[in-house]
Amino acid sequence: MSIDRTSGAENDFPEDPEEMLPADSVLSLDEYLAMHAAVGHRTRYEVLYRLVHGGDMSPTELEAAMEIDDSTLHYHLNELVDVGLVEKRQRTERGQNGLYTYYRATVFGDVILSDGVDELIRGEREFEAMYDSTADLDVDD
């Protein structure tokens, strides 16, 4: 089974991929690609996964859940924040002096994870024939 990407009006793609973006696009193509590159790293994927599926988390909660050291976690959190997949928030908790810092996935983070990598993982069996390079071969003995 293969996908025919050459026929039909729905499959007409511009020569320059940047032209797929609407004129008033919130992000540039480079920014979208930076998001995909960021989530392509195992640690950043896991951080985003936990924030999307587990909700807001503090750095301490992420460190404990992932068994990761503070400096490594903050490096990857900063990368995710820089590309817009995660946002850093602060609030005051009752009975606490000072601010409580936590991270949460943005809409972009939720979509890129849920409709991207997670969807590919969930659909692996469905797409097995597409991954099989021998599926289109005719075998006549």
Buried (B, 14 or more C-beta within 10 A) or exposed (E): EEEEEEEEEEEEEEEEEEEEBEEEEEBEBEEBEBBEEBBEBEBBBBBBBBBBEEEEBEBEBBBEEBEBEEEEBBEBBEBBBEBBBBBEEEEEEEEEEEEEEBBBBBEBBBBBBBEBBBEEEEEEEEEEEEEEEEEEEEEEE
